[in-house]
């Protein structure tokens, strides 16, 4: 679902502009080739727009890195940037890095 949302939100609008998307990957499952397959299956023309560049990808495989990304001022700067508005912020699993694996 996260990949589909990213594809749909990254498309260029009729006025020739597109908003940016921030994709925070906590599970290591982000795949650009999957985005292309989703776009193709929906009949979106990938050659006339550079929509993939509208998706900003951030890998946060540890809780420390996740907190750095989500709590620092650079993310706030991106969200408040009027020249490149962010239309969607995806965090694929906000709790993944805090689970206790192997607990019974």
N, C-alpha and C positions, 0 to 999 in steps of 0.2 A: 504494500500500500504506500509506503514512504517513497519508493522509486516512482510510482505512478503519479503521486502528488507533485514530486519534483519536476517530472516531465511536463505535466500540464501547466504548472505555474511558471515554468521557464520559457514558454513559447512567446514569441514576439507578438505584440498586440497589433491591431489594425493601423495604429499611428506610427508603426515602425520601431517602437520602443518596447523594452521588456524590463520587468523588475528582476531583481536578483533573489536567489534562494540560498540560504545557508543550510547545509546538511551536516549535522554533527553525528558522526558514526561511532557508537560505543561498542558495537559488536563485531566490527571488521567485515561487514556484509555489503558495504557500498560497492557497486560494480557499474562503471560507466557503460560497459557493453550491454548491461541489462537496461539501462536508460534508453539506449539506441534501439534495442529490440521492442521496448514498450512503445516508443514513438512510432516505429515502423508499423507495429500492429494496429495502431490507432490512425494510420494513414497520414501522419504528420510529415511534412516535407523537411527533411533534415539538411538539404543542400542549399536552400535559399536563406536560411538563418543560421547563426552561430549560437544556437540556444544552449548548447552544452556549457559554453563559457559563462552563462548566467548562473551556474550552480557553483557555489563556493563550498568546497569539501573540507571538513576538519575531522581528523582521526583522534579520538579520545579513548584509548584502550585501558586507561587506569583512572581510578577515582580522582587522583591528584590532578591529572591532565584535564579531566572533565571539569573539575572545579575551576581550574585556571581559565579555561575557555569560557565557561558560562558566567563567571563572576568578574572577569577583568573588564577594564574600560574599553578595550579595543572592540569587543562585541557590541557594547553600547554605541560606540562610534559608528560601526557599520549599520546598526539599526536606525540611527538618527541621520544618516547621510542622505540628503535630499537629492543629490545628483545621481545616486544609484540606490533607489528605494528598495528595501527588502520586503517582498510580498509574502514570504513564507520562511519560517524557521522550523526545521525538522530536527528533532533529537530522537533517534530511532529507539532508544530505550534509556530513559533517564535513571533507572534503577539498576541496570545491568552491572555496572562496576561496583555496586554495593552489596551484591548478593554474596552469601557465604556458600561457596561451592563445597560439595561433599558432606554437608550437614545431614544428619539423619533424624 
